Amino acid sequence: MKWMIKKAVIPAAGLGTRLLSVTKEQPKEMLPLFSQNLNGGLCLKPVLQLIFEQLFDTGFREFCFIVGRGRRVVKSHFTPDYQYIDSLNGNGKNSQALDLEDFYKKIEKSELIWINQPEPKGFGHAVLMAKSFIEGEPFLVHAGDDLILSNGNGHIKRLINVFGELKADGVLLGERMEDPRRYGVIEGIQVSEGICRVKRIVEKPRIPPSNMATVAIYVFKPTIHYEIEGVKPDKSGEIQLTDSIQSLIDKGGVVYAAELREGKRIDVGTPETYWKAQQISHKYFQNKNVSS
């Protein structure tokens, strides 16, 4: 990877009400998906662990988790427990112990910061809460419930490279879909194959200006925080990141969208998309196991 961004902000404070009652005590970001263990077999991991491991494997070592009501569950999972590993080994569960130890080693090589968002005031507000963690550096934002499975985490590397090569104020990942109305929708001008300069971005529009939806993975200069501070809450009282990006564009900021060309998107926001997420992750890692 030519360019390096060191800090990652991971908002994981949503209430997940569309997945009740399973999310009453367990954050949706901790719902399990299929993955691959160190021996090449299928296993289950929480969505948030998969995101953390992707970012770690890409080179990130500084993480800021924005957590809400379910923070105890999340923090407990990301707290190494070697006594539990000893128990697994003592009961002959050596493979599971090895996988868990590998996860713990990644945690211990990282700096993890936890910031509590007491009320769900929107995705933009969650990003703003990480302002002190950023310390004036460019950073990556990765929603805790939106996952891309790609070879070598190429989608993350591509975002970072586009950010550096085009000297952007922000870069986001876009995906073309038949009905993008549940997401932020991008209207832009193509500048090269798979890359467009964003002219307009609208959150959950009734009439979408295009068929390109945002994937909740971004790279920003720290100036995005000034825009978040300046936007007004929407009708539901939430501060939207899309409104902040539009404010940045309106003031002359340069924002690009990199179209997702390779990889599988996983969204765990609704019962229907979570069911698809299970199917996609199972097929992806099963095929990966067969080919390896």
C-alpha positions in Angstrom: 0.0 0.0 0.0 1.6 3.3 -1.2 -0.2 5.6 1.3 -0.7 4.9 5.0 -3.4 6.1 7.3 -2.7 5.1 10.9 -6.0 5.8 12.7 -9.4 4.1 12.4 -12.7 5.2 13.9 -15.3 2.5 14.2 -18.8 3.7 15.2 -20.7 0.8 16.9 -23.3 2.6 19.0 -26.5 2.0 17.0 -29.5 0.6 18.8 -30.2 -2.1 16.1 -34.0 -1.8 16.6 -34.8 -3.5 13.3 -33.2 -6.7 14.7 -35.0 -6.8 18.0 -35.3 -8.8 20.1 -31.8 -10.3 19.5 -30.3 -6.8 19.8 -31.9 -5.9 23.1 -28.8 -6.9 25.1 -26.4 -7.7 22.2 -25.2 -5.0 19.8 -25.9 -5.8 16.1 -22.1 -5.3 15.5 -21.5 -8.4 17.7 -23.8 -10.7 15.6 -21.9 -13.7 14.2 -20.9 -14.3 10.6 -19.0 -17.1 9.0 -15.2 -16.8 8.8 -12.1 -18.9 8.4 -10.0 -20.2 11.2 -6.2 -20.6 11.2 -6.5 -24.2 10.0 -8.6 -23.2 7.0 -11.9 -24.4 8.4 -15.2 -22.5 8.9 -15.8 -20.7 12.1 -18.0 -17.9 13.5 -16.8 -14.4 14.4 -18.7 -11.2 15.4 -18.9 -8.6 12.7 -16.9 -6.2 14.7 -14.0 -8.6 15.1 -13.9 -9.3 11.4 -13.7 -5.5 10.7 -11.0 -5.1 13.3 -8.9 -7.9 11.9 -9.3 -6.6 8.3 -8.0 -3.2 9.4 -5.2 -4.7 11.5 -4.1 -6.9 8.6 -4.1 -3.8 6.4 -1.7 -2.1 8.8 -3.9 -0.2 11.3 -2.8 -0.2 14.9 -4.7 2.7 16.4 -8.5 2.2 16.9 -11.2 4.3 18.3 -14.5 2.5 19.0 -17.6 4.6 19.5 -19.9 2.5 21.6 -23.3 2.9 23.2 -25.6 0.9 25.4 -24.0 -2.5 24.6 -20.4 -1.3 25.3 -19.8 -3.9 28.0 -20.4 -6.8 25.6 -18.0 -5.2 23.1 -15.3 -4.3 25.5 -15.4 -7.7 27.1 -14.9 -9.4 23.8 -11.9 -7.2 23.0 -10.3 -7.9 26.4 -7.8 -10.8 26.3 -8.7 -13.6 28.7 -5.8 -16.1 28.7 -7.4 -18.1 31.5 -10.1 -19.0 29.1 -7.5 -20.1 26.6 -5.9 -22.3 29.2 -9.4 -23.8 29.8 -9.9 -24.5 26.1 -6.5 -26.2 25.9 -7.2 -28.2 29.0 -10.4 -29.5 27.4 -8.7 -30.5 24.1 -10.1 -27.4 22.2 -6.6 -26.6 20.9 -7.7 -25.2 17.5 -10.2 -22.8 19.1 -7.6 -21.7 21.6 -5.1 -21.0 18.8 -7.6 -18.8 17.0 -8.5 -16.9 20.1 -4.9 -16.4 21.0 -4.2 -15.0 17.5 -7.0 -12.5 18.0 -5.6 -11.5 21.4 -2.2 -10.9 20.0 -3.6 -8.5 17.5 -5.4 -6.6 20.3 -2.2 -6.4 22.3 -0.3 -5.0 19.4 -2.9 -2.3 19.0 -4.0 0.8 20.8 -7.8 0.6 21.5 -9.7 3.7 22.6 -13.3 3.5 23.8 -15.6 6.5 23.6 -19.2 6.3 24.9 -22.0 7.8 22.9 -24.8 7.9 25.6 -27.5 8.7 23.1 -27.8 7.7 19.4 -27.4 11.1 17.8 -26.4 9.9 14.4 -23.4 8.6 12.5 -21.9 12.1 12.0 -22.1 12.7 15.7 -20.3 9.4 16.4 -17.5 10.4 14.1 -17.3 13.8 15.7 -16.8 12.2 19.1 -13.4 10.8 17.9 -12.0 14.3 17.2 -9.6 14.2 20.2 -8.4 10.8 19.1 -7.6 12.0 15.5 -5.3 14.8 16.7 -5.3 16.5 13.3 -4.3 13.5 11.2 -6.2 11.9 8.3 -8.2 8.9 9.4 -10.4 6.1 8.2 -14.0 5.6 9.3 -15.6 2.1 9.2 -19.1 1.5 10.4 -19.3 -1.5 12.7 -22.2 -3.1 10.8 -21.0 -2.7 7.2 -18.5 -5.3 6.0 -16.8 -6.0 2.6 -15.1 -9.3 1.9 -12.4 -8.8 -0.7 -9.1 -10.5 -1.6 -6.3 -9.0 0.5 -8.7 -6.3 1.8 -8.2 -4.6 -1.5 -11.2 -2.3 -1.0 -9.5 -0.6 2.0 -6.2 -0.3 0.3 -7.9 1.2 -2.8 -9.6 3.9 -0.7 -6.4 4.9 1.0 -4.5 5.0 -2.3 -7.2 7.1 -4.0 -7.1 9.5 -1.0 -3.4 10.0 -1.3 -3.0 10.0 -5.1 -5.8 12.5 -5.8 -5.0 14.6 -2.7 -8.6 14.4 -1.6 -10.4 15.9 1.4 -12.4 12.7 1.5 -12.9 9.4 -0.3 -15.9 7.1 0.1 -16.7 3.7 -1.2 -19.7 3.4 -3.5 -21.8 0.4 -4.7 -24.2 0.4 -7.6 -27.5 -1.2 -6.8 -31.0 -1.5 -8.1 -32.7 0.4 -5.2 -30.3 2.5 -3.2 -32.9 4.4 -1.2 -32.0 2.9 2.2 -28.5 4.4 2.0 -26.7 7.7 1.2 -26.8 8.1 -2.6 -24.0 9.7 -4.7 -24.2 11.9 -7.7 -20.9 12.6 -9.3 -18.7 13.1 -12.4 -16.5 10.3 -13.6 -12.8 11.2 -13.6 -11.4 7.8 -14.3 -12.5 4.2 -14.5 -14.4 3.4 -11.3 -13.7 6.8 -9.7 -16.0 9.8 -9.7 -15.8 13.3 -8.1 -18.8 13.6 -5.8 -21.0 16.6 -6.5 -23.9 15.7 -4.3 -24.7 13.1 -1.7 -28.1 12.6 -0.2 -29.2 10.5 2.8 -32.0 8.0 2.1 -33.6 10.0 -0.8 -37.2 9.3 -1.9 -36.0 9.8 -5.5 -32.4 8.8 -5.8 -30.2 11.0 -8.1 -28.3 7.9 -9.2 -28.0 4.1 -8.5 -24.7 4.5 -6.5 -25.1 3.9 -2.8 -22.6 4.7 -0.2 -20.8 1.9 1.7 -20.0 3.1 5.2 -16.2 3.1 4.8 -14.5 6.5 4.4 -11.1 8.2 4.5 -11.1 11.9 5.6 -8.8 14.8 6.4 -9.5 16.0 9.9 -11.4 19.1 8.4 -14.5 16.9 8.2 -15.0 17.5 11.9 -15.6 21.2 11.3 -18.3 20.4 8.9 -20.0 17.9 11.3 -19.9 20.6 14.0 -21.7 23.0 11.6 -24.5 20.9 10.2 -28.0 20.9 11.8 -29.7 17.7 13.0 -32.2 16.1 10.6 -35.9 15.6 11.4 -35.1 12.7 13.7 -32.6 14.8 15.7 -29.6 13.0 14.3 -26.4 14.5 12.8 -25.8 12.8 9.5 -22.3 12.3 8.0 -23.7 12.6 4.5 -24.9 16.2 5.3 -21.4 17.0 6.6 -19.8 15.6 3.4 -22.2 17.7 1.3 -21.2 20.8 3.4 -17.6 20.0 2.7 -18.3 19.8 -1.0 -20.3 23.0 -1.0 -17.3 24.8 0.5 -14.9 23.6 -2.3 -13.8 20.4 -0.7 -12.7 17.6 -3.0 -14.4 14.3 -2.4 -14.2 11.2 -4.5 -16.1 8.0 -4.6 -14.4 4.7 -5.5 -16.8 2.2 -7.0 -16.8 -1.3 -5.4 -15.7 -3.5 -8.2 -14.5 -6.7 -6.5 -15.7 -8.1 -3.2 -18.9 -9.0 -1.4 -20.8 -6.4 0.7 -22.3 -7.6 3.9 -25.0 -5.6 5.7 -26.5 -6.7 9.0 -29.0 -3.9 9.5 -32.2 -5.8 8.9 -33.4 -9.5 9.4 -33.4 -9.9 5.6 -29.9 -8.5 5.0 -28.5 -10.4 8.0 -29.9 -13.7 6.5 -28.1 -12.7 3.2 -25.0 -11.9 5.2 -24.9 -15.4 6.6 -25.3 -16.9 3.2 -22.7 -14.7 1.6 -20.1 -15.2 4.3 -20.6 -19.0 4.4 -20.2 -19.2 0.6 -17.2 -16.9 0.5 -15.2 -18.7 3.2 -16.2 -22.1 2.1 -15.0 -21.4 -1.4 -11.8 -19.9 0.0 -11.2 -23.0 2.0 -11.7 -25.2 -1.1 -9.3 -23.1 -3.2 -6.6 -22.9 -0.5 
